[in-house]
Amino acid sequence: MRVILHLDMDAFYASVEQRDRPELRGLPVIVGSPPDRRGVVCAASYEARKYGVRSAMPSRTAGRLCPQGIFLSPRMDRYREESREIFQLVAAAGVVIEQVSVDEAYLDASNLPEILASAEAEQLVAAKPLAERLKREIRIRRGLTASVGIASNKLLAKLASDHQKPDGLTMIPEATKVGFLRPLPCRALHGVGRVTGEVLVKAGLNTIGDIQDYPGDLRALLGSFGPVLKRFAIGEDDRPLDLDSTVKSISSENTFLEDTSDRPRLRACLREQADEIATKLLRNRLGARTVQVKVRYADFRTLTRQFSVEDPLVESREIYRLGCWLLGRDQLVRRPLRLIGLGVSGLAPLEGRQLTLPLNLTMTRQVPGQS
């Protein structure tokens, strides 16, 4: 049996701010754009969450819900630095790590001596001292709290770490996993987002227990994801840890204070984003085969368009040019934009200077919104 831990830092960005500024402890801290500007909440302390403030919420909404909230600009470099310190502590325990983000990771403890020396039925219990030790070291050495879940797979370990936040430690034994899952909402399962959740609710499936008891074939509702979801609902998950730590994509976005369709302003924004992306590509010695643009309108409808080329792109002007071409090709600036973003993926290590855009693109529309 695998022994998987999910370690999740508690309100990470806000907790770092409260630790670094003791006068903020116990106060509703909101990391993100101020409430009088367009933007979203990056993180909220537990004091702010009591008022309904959540990550990804518009800052203006957060300001209405929590008028006494203390809004702070995010310090991403500081959070990344803190993340490195934390996961160096974790790595010292000898576990295999899949770091999901700056503040959470899956840990495979299956091959640790104390686990291998235990009977299979006791292996999850044998991992509890490890979880307690990690939590204690993070609290003492970094001044922060973490929640840890212990289970036989990634799905259950993630749910366990969420169960008793903050500063929680929860284990889900194999014998009780089906019962643990039954009362939880369907949205708690990996892969169930807003659209899938709506499909399930329309079919009368509100809890994981409803999925467990469903007599029909879920493929009629969800296609090929149906059988996967059925296995998730009974706590089965064979996904391995993803140990590929290479950069998979790079992107940059801007949310405007006021919706705009001003072409010079949009072009200037895209140029800055392309410069930022190209700098990161150069730093990592990578080229990109796919460029993607993203736009969001006033009603929050979001569209993305992408295009791939055979030879990796590396220069800012190439990325900018193709981003403009995508906007013009699909006439994405038909109305004012709330947000515009540019990104690249299909990354590969550079081996000498690569070719630029295909010739059939160099003479196409290159100004956002032109047709």
C-alpha positions in Angstrom: 0.0 0.0 0.0 1.2 3.5 -0.8 1.5 6.0 2.1 0.8 9.5 0.8 0.8 12.7 2.8 -0.6 16.0 1.5 1.0 19.1 3.1 -0.9 22.3 2.7 0.3 25.6 4.3 -2.5 27.5 6.1 -3.5 30.8 4.4 0.1 30.9 3.2 0.5 34.5 1.8 -1.6 36.1 4.5 0.2 34.0 7.2 3.6 35.1 6.0 2.5 38.7 6.2 1.2 38.3 9.7 4.4 36.6 10.8 6.6 39.3 9.2 4.4 42.0 10.7 3.3 40.9 14.2 0.9 43.9 14.5 -1.3 42.2 11.9 -1.8 39.0 13.9 -5.4 38.4 14.7 -6.5 41.0 12.1 -8.4 40.4 8.8 -5.5 40.5 6.2 -6.4 40.3 2.5 -3.5 39.9 0.0 -4.4 41.3 -3.4 -5.5 44.5 -5.1 -7.0 47.2 -2.9 -10.8 47.4 -2.9 -11.0 50.7 -4.9 -9.1 49.1 -7.8 -9.9 46.4 -10.3 -8.3 43.1 -9.3 -8.8 40.0 -7.2 -7.9 38.5 -3.8 -4.8 36.4 -3.9 -5.2 35.1 -0.3 -7.1 35.9 2.9 -6.3 35.2 6.5 -8.7 33.1 8.5 -9.9 36.3 10.3 -11.0 37.7 6.9 -12.5 34.4 5.8 -15.0 34.6 8.6 -16.6 37.5 6.6 -16.8 35.4 3.4 -13.6 36.6 1.7 -12.1 34.0 -0.5 -9.2 33.7 -3.0 -10.0 34.8 -6.6 -12.9 37.0 -5.4 -13.0 40.5 -6.8 -11.3 42.9 -4.4 -14.3 45.2 -4.5 -16.5 42.4 -3.3 -14.0 41.6 -0.5 -14.0 45.2 0.5 -17.8 45.2 0.8 -17.8 42.0 2.8 -15.0 43.0 5.1 -14.8 46.8 5.3 -12.2 46.6 8.1 -10.0 44.3 6.0 -6.3 45.2 5.7 -5.4 45.0 2.0 -1.7 44.2 1.2 0.0 44.0 -2.2 1.4 40.5 -2.8 5.1 39.9 -2.4 5.6 36.9 -4.6 9.4 36.9 -4.3 9.0 36.7 -0.5 6.5 33.8 -0.7 8.7 31.9 -3.1 11.7 32.3 -0.8 9.6 31.1 2.2 8.4 28.1 0.1 12.0 27.1 -0.6 12.9 27.2 3.1 9.8 25.1 4.0 10.3 22.4 1.4 14.0 22.1 2.2 12.8 21.0 5.7 10.4 18.6 4.1 13.0 17.1 1.8 15.3 16.4 4.7 12.7 13.8 5.9 13.6 11.6 3.0 10.2 11.6 1.4 9.5 11.8 -2.4 8.0 15.2 -3.1 5.6 16.4 -5.8 5.4 20.1 -5.2 2.0 21.3 -6.5 2.5 25.0 -5.8 4.4 27.4 -3.5 2.3 26.2 -0.5 1.4 22.6 -1.0 2.9 19.2 -2.0 2.2 15.5 -2.0 4.8 13.4 -0.1 5.3 9.7 -0.7 6.5 8.1 2.5 6.0 4.5 1.3 9.8 3.6 1.3 10.7 5.1 4.6 12.2 2.5 7.0 9.5 3.1 9.7 6.8 2.5 7.1 8.4 -0.6 5.6 8.9 -2.1 9.1 5.1 -1.8 9.8 2.4 -4.3 8.9 0.4 -3.1 5.9 -2.7 -2.4 8.0 -0.6 -0.1 10.3 1.4 1.8 7.7 -0.8 4.9 7.6 -0.6 5.0 11.4 3.2 4.7 11.2 3.3 7.9 9.1 1.6 10.0 11.8 4.8 10.7 13.7 6.4 12.0 10.5 3.4 14.3 9.9 3.6 15.6 13.4 7.3 16.2 13.1 7.0 18.1 9.9 4.2 20.3 11.3 6.3 21.0 14.4 9.5 21.9 12.5 7.6 24.2 10.2 5.9 25.9 13.2 9.2 26.3 15.2 11.6 27.1 12.5 9.4 29.1 10.1 6.7 30.4 12.4 3.9 29.1 10.2 1.3 26.4 10.5 0.5 23.6 8.0 -2.3 21.0 7.7 -1.4 17.5 6.7 -3.6 14.6 5.4 -2.5 11.0 5.4 -4.0 8.3 3.2 -3.3 5.7 0.6 -3.6 7.9 -2.4 -3.5 11.6 -3.6 -7.2 12.0 -3.7 -7.8 11.0 -0.1 -4.7 12.7 1.2 -5.8 16.1 -0.3 -9.3 15.7 1.2 -7.8 14.8 4.6 -5.6 17.9 4.7 -8.6 20.1 4.0 -10.7 18.4 6.7 -9.5 20.2 9.9 -7.8 23.4 8.7 -6.0 25.3 10.0 -3.2 23.4 11.7 -4.9 20.1 11.2 -3.8 16.5 11.0 -6.2 13.9 9.6 -5.8 10.3 8.5 -8.3 8.4 6.4 -7.9 4.6 6.9 -8.7 2.3 4.0 -11.5 0.7 6.1 -13.4 3.9 6.6 -12.7 5.8 3.4 -16.1 5.2 1.7 -18.0 6.4 4.8 -15.7 9.5 5.1 -16.5 10.4 1.5 -20.3 9.9 1.6 -21.4 13.3 3.1 -19.0 15.4 1.1 -20.3 17.5 -1.9 -19.4 16.2 -5.3 -17.3 19.3 -5.9 -14.9 18.0 -3.3 -13.7 15.3 -5.8 -10.7 15.9 -8.0 -11.7 16.9 -11.5 -15.2 18.2 -10.6 -15.4 21.8 -11.5 -18.2 24.2 -12.0 -19.5 22.7 -15.3 -19.2 19.1 -14.2 -20.8 20.0 -10.8 -23.8 21.5 -12.6 -24.3 18.4 -14.6 -24.2 16.2 -11.5 -26.7 18.4 -9.6 -29.1 18.4 -12.6 -28.9 14.6 -12.4 -29.8 14.7 -8.7 -26.2 13.9 -7.6 -25.4 16.4 -4.8 -23.0 14.4 -2.5 -20.3 11.8 -3.1 -22.7 9.3 -1.5 -25.2 10.0 -4.3 -22.4 9.0 -6.8 -21.6 5.9 -4.8 -25.2 4.8 -5.0 -25.9 5.8 -8.6 -27.2 2.8 -10.4 -26.7 4.1 -13.9 -23.7 4.5 -16.2 -22.0 7.9 -15.5 -20.6 7.9 -19.0 -24.1 9.0 -20.2 -23.6 12.1 -18.1 -19.8 12.7 -18.2 -18.4 10.6 -21.1 -15.0 9.0 -20.4 -14.7 10.8 -17.1 -17.7 8.9 -15.7 -15.9 5.7 -14.7 -13.0 7.7 -13.3 -15.4 9.7 -11.1 -17.1 6.5 -9.9 -13.7 5.2 -8.7 -12.9 8.5 -7.0 -16.2 8.4 -5.2 -15.2 5.2 -3.5 -11.7 6.5 -2.7 -9.8 4.7 -5.4 -7.1 6.8 -7.1 -4.0 5.3 -8.9 -2.5 8.6 -10.0 1.3 8.6 -9.4 3.2 11.5 -8.1 4.3 13.9 -10.9 8.0 14.4 -10.3 8.7 16.5 -13.4 9.7 19.8 -12.0 10.4 21.5 -15.3 8.6 24.7 -16.3 5.6 23.8 -18.4 4.2 27.3 -19.3 4.9 31.0 -18.7 2.2 33.7 -18.8 1.4 37.3 -17.8 -1.9 39.0 -17.3 -3.2 42.6 -16.7 -6.5 43.6 -15.3 -7.5 47.1 -16.2 -8.9 49.7 -13.8 -11.6 50.4 -16.4 -12.7 48.2 -19.3 -10.9 49.3 -22.5 -10.7 48.6 -26.2 -8.1 51.2 -26.8 -5.7 49.6 -29.4 -2.5 51.5 -28.5 -3.1 50.7 -24.8 -3.7 47.0 -25.6 -0.6 46.8 -27.8 1.6 48.4 -25.2 0.2 45.9 -22.6 1.0 43.0 -24.9 4.5 44.3 -25.5 5.2 44.4 -21.8 3.9 40.9 -21.3 5.9 39.6 -24.2 9.1 41.2 -22.8 8.4 39.6 -19.4 7.8 36.2 -20.9 10.9 36.4 -23.2 13.0 37.3 -20.2 11.8 34.2 -18.3 12.4 32.0 -21.4 16.0 33.3 -21.6 16.6 32.8 -17.9 15.5 29.2 -18.2 17.1 28.7 -21.6 13.8 27.6 -23.1 11.9 28.1 -26.4 8.1 28.0 -26.8 6.1 26.4 -29.6 2.7 27.6 -28.5 1.5 31.2 -27.9 -1.9 31.8 -26.2 -3.9 35.0 -25.7 -6.6 35.4 -23.1 -9.3 38.1 -22.8 -12.0 38.7 -20.2 -15.0 40.9 -20.8 -17.0 43.0 -18.3 -19.4 40.1 -17.7 -16.4 37.9 -16.8 -16.8 35.8 -19.9 -13.2 34.6 -20.7 -11.9 33.4 -24.0 -8.5 32.0 -24.9 -7.0 31.3 -28.4 -3.7 29.7 -29.2 -1.5 28.8 -32.1 1.5 26.5 -32.4 4.6 26.7 -34.6 7.1 24.1 -35.6 10.2 26.0 -34.4 10.4 27.3 -30.8 10.0 31.1 -30.3 12.4 32.9 -28.0 12.2 36.6 -28.8 9.8 39.1 -27.4 8.9 40.5 -30.8 8.0 37.1 -32.0 5.7 36.3 -29.1 4.1 39.8 -29.3 3.5 39.5 -33.1 1.8 36.2 -32.8 -0.3 37.3 -29.8 -1.5 40.3 -31.9 -2.3 38.0 -34.8 -4.4 35.8 -32.6 -6.4 38.7 -31.3 -7.0 40.0 -34.8 -7.7 36.6 -36.4 -10.6 35.9 -34.0 -11.7 39.6 -33.5 -11.4 39.3 -29.7 -11.5 43.0 -29.1 -15.1 43.4 -30.4 -16.0 45.1 -27.1 -14.0 46.5 -24.1 -11.8 44.2 -22.2 -11.5 43.8 -18.4 -8.3 41.6 -18.7 -5.8 40.7 -21.3 -3.2 38.0 -21.0 -0.4 36.4 -23.0 1.2 33.1 -22.4 3.5 30.4 -23.9 3.7 26.6 -23.6 5.1 23.7 -25.4 8.5 24.6 -23.9 11.7 22.9 -24.8 15.4 23.5 -24.0 17.2 25.7 -26.6 19.9 24.2 -28.7 21.3 27.3 -30.5 19.2 30.1 -32.0 15.8 28.9 -33.4 13.8 30.2 -36.3 11.2 32.9 -36.0 7.6 33.0 -37.1 6.5 31.0 -40.1 6.4 33.1 -43.3 2.7 32.7 -43.7 2.1 34.6 -40.4 4.5 37.5 -40.8 2.2 39.4 -43.2 -1.1 38.7 -41.4 -3.0 41.1 -39.2 -0.8 42.2 -36.3 -2.9 44.9 -34.5 -5.4 43.8 -31.8 -9.0 44.0 -33.0 -8.3 44.8 -36.6 -10.2 42.8 -39.2 
